[in-house]
Amino acid sequence: MNQIPEIIRTIPLEYYLFFSTALFAIGVIGVLTRRNAIIIFMCVELMLNAVNVLLTALSAYRADANGQVFVFFIMAVAAAEVCVGLAIIVMIYRNIRSTDVQLLNHLKW
């Protein structure tokens, strides 16, 4: 416990775990219950950020930079996902004039 900086020891690790779990659960509920593609997309990003918070906290508590490096790569992949996902959403909106995912059945052959 001596390796952990004082500023990090002020908040227990369990709080980070509870916070990350709550964020992830909100994201899962949003993905399962919403019909708007943009809201679903934001909930997926919320789940990725919940994992990033937990990895950063665990990395800080272990005084190891591996988790923070992994978070950096997750953020790079999330940025690429945002570009591709928003492009897909814009193309769907141009075709059917809605971002409702229930209307995507009309795009089938």
C-alpha positions as CSV (number, residue, x, y, z in Angstrom):
1,M,0.0,0.0,0.0
2,N,3.0,2.3,0.3
3,Q,3.5,2.5,-3.5
4,I,0.0,4.0,-4.0
5,P,0.1,7.8,-4.0
6,E,-1.8,9.6,-1.2
7,I,-4.2,11.3,-3.6
8,I,-5.3,7.9,-5.0
9,R,-5.8,6.4,-1.5
10,T,-8.3,9.0,-0.6
11,I,-11.0,7.2,-2.7
12,P,-11.3,3.5,-2.1
13,L,-11.0,1.1,-5.0
14,E,-14.6,-0.2,-4.3
15,Y,-16.0,3.3,-5.2
16,Y,-14.4,3.1,-8.6
17,L,-15.8,-0.4,-9.0
18,F,-19.3,0.7,-8.1
19,F,-19.1,3.8,-10.3
20,S,-17.8,1.8,-13.3
21,T,-20.5,-0.9,-12.8
22,A,-23.2,1.7,-12.6
23,L,-22.0,3.4,-15.8
24,F,-21.8,0.1,-17.6
25,A,-25.3,-1.0,-16.4
26,I,-26.7,2.4,-17.6
27,G,-25.1,1.8,-21.0
28,V,-26.4,-1.8,-21.3
29,I,-29.9,-0.7,-20.4
30,G,-29.7,2.1,-22.9
31,V,-28.6,-0.2,-25.7
32,L,-31.4,-2.7,-24.9
33,T,-34.3,-0.2,-24.5
34,R,-33.7,2.6,-26.9
35,R,-34.6,2.7,-30.6
36,N,-32.7,5.8,-31.7
37,A,-29.4,4.8,-33.3
38,I,-27.6,7.8,-32.0
39,I,-28.7,7.1,-28.4
40,I,-27.6,3.5,-28.8
41,F,-24.3,4.7,-30.1
42,M,-23.8,7.0,-27.1
43,C,-24.7,4.1,-24.7
44,V,-22.0,1.9,-26.3
45,E,-19.5,4.8,-25.8
46,L,-20.7,5.0,-22.2
47,M,-19.9,1.3,-21.7
48,L,-16.4,1.8,-23.2
49,N,-15.8,4.7,-20.8
50,A,-16.9,2.7,-17.8
51,V,-14.3,0.1,-18.7
52,N,-11.7,2.8,-19.1
53,V,-12.5,4.3,-15.7
54,L,-12.1,0.9,-14.1
55,L,-8.8,0.0,-15.9
56,T,-7.3,3.4,-15.0
57,A,-8.3,3.0,-11.3
58,L,-6.9,-0.6,-11.1
59,S,-3.8,0.6,-12.9
60,A,-3.3,3.4,-10.4
61,Y,-3.9,1.2,-7.4
62,R,-1.3,-1.3,-8.6
63,A,1.1,1.5,-9.5
64,D,1.4,-0.1,-12.9
65,A,1.1,1.8,-16.2
66,N,-0.1,-1.2,-18.3
67,G,-3.8,-0.5,-17.6
68,Q,-3.4,3.1,-18.7
69,V,-1.6,2.1,-21.9
70,F,-4.5,-0.3,-22.6
71,V,-7.0,2.6,-22.0
72,F,-5.1,4.6,-24.6
73,F,-5.6,1.9,-27.2
74,I,-9.3,1.5,-26.3
75,M,-9.7,5.3,-26.8
76,A,-8.0,5.1,-30.2
77,V,-10.3,2.2,-31.2
78,A,-13.3,4.1,-29.9
79,A,-12.4,7.2,-31.9
80,A,-12.3,5.0,-35.1
81,E,-15.6,3.5,-34.1
82,V,-17.1,7.0,-33.8
83,C,-16.0,7.9,-37.3
84,V,-17.4,4.7,-38.9
85,G,-20.5,4.6,-36.7
86,L,-21.5,8.2,-37.4
87,A,-20.9,7.7,-41.1
88,I,-23.2,4.7,-41.1
89,I,-25.9,6.6,-39.1
90,V,-25.7,9.5,-41.5
91,M,-26.1,7.2,-44.5
92,I,-29.1,5.5,-42.9
93,Y,-30.6,8.9,-42.2
94,R,-30.2,9.9,-45.8
95,N,-31.9,6.7,-47.0
96,I,-34.9,6.5,-44.7
97,R,-35.0,10.0,-43.1
98,S,-35.0,8.5,-39.6
99,T,-32.5,7.1,-37.0
100,D,-35.1,4.6,-35.6
101,V,-33.4,1.1,-35.6
102,Q,-36.8,-0.6,-36.0
103,L,-37.1,0.9,-39.5
104,L,-33.9,-0.8,-40.6
105,N,-35.9,-3.9,-41.7
106,H,-36.9,-1.9,-44.8
107,L,-33.3,-1.9,-45.9
108,K,-33.4,-5.7,-46.5
109,W,-33.4,-7.1,-50.0
